[in-house]
Amino acid sequence: MLRFDPHHSGSKGNFYTVTNGEEFLAIEAGVSIKEMQIASGFRLTKLAGCLISHAHGDHGKSAKRLMDSGVECYASEETARTLQVMGHHRVRLLNHEEQVQVGPFKVMPFEVRHDRNVSGTMGFVIDSNNGGRLLYLTDAVYFDYSGIEGITIFAIEANYDPEIVKRNIANHKLDPIVAKRVFDSHMSINTALKILSSNDLSKTEEVHLLHLSDGNSNADNFKRRVEEATGRPCFIAGEK
């Protein structure tokens, strides 16, 4: 069955792996090659590939180094251009809702709205050849797709709690301009809960919350709310 491992999650860098028990697929290349090597057990060259959701450095800064190491990277054309890897012989371009085969994994990319200055952001539905389906969604304001069946693992952003953000603004701990960017480019725990409730959870085994903000979230509270709403175990992905 499918397993999701969050090695690094947050604004300092993101790197995750998915495995069917035999082969591995990476998601994001937002930490150094050395950190990816350590996290993957020094198996980078054995990765089936690496999916990159968008061009921000905390998600794609090591894409070229990873491709130079022999790993094919999959991203939208906009992401590849921004990361300046369009001409690389190991870059593979993704189109929205056009399924691709990456080793033993079937990957369906879909459009996501993140930062208005960053186009080509994607989320992914990943199916393993021996069972299991993962929905990966981070750095997104919202998600238009509902009713996806058979998801066994949700890996979804829960960056902030609106009430904590408002409180931080009132206490002068957060600049209102920064807060507006958070609201305009990231997903709240409230939105994450709505997405979970709008999709089929009958086969869901676990939920992973990604990319929590240091000052605008509450991990224990988020975990409790998700478990109460879904009846499934919830895990919080940390920075390392």
Secondary structure, DSSP 8 states (H G I E B T S, - for coil): --EEEEEE-STT--EEEEESSS-EEEE---S-HHHHHHHTTS-GGGEEEEE---SSHHHHTTHHHHHHTT--EEEEHHHHHHTT-TT-TTEEEE-TT--EEETTEEEEEEE-B--TT----EEEEEEETTS-EEEEE-S-SB----------EEEEE--B-HHHHHHHHHTTSS-HHHHHHHHHHS-BHHHHHHHHHHS--TT--EEEEE---TTT--HHHHHHHHHHHHSS-EEE----
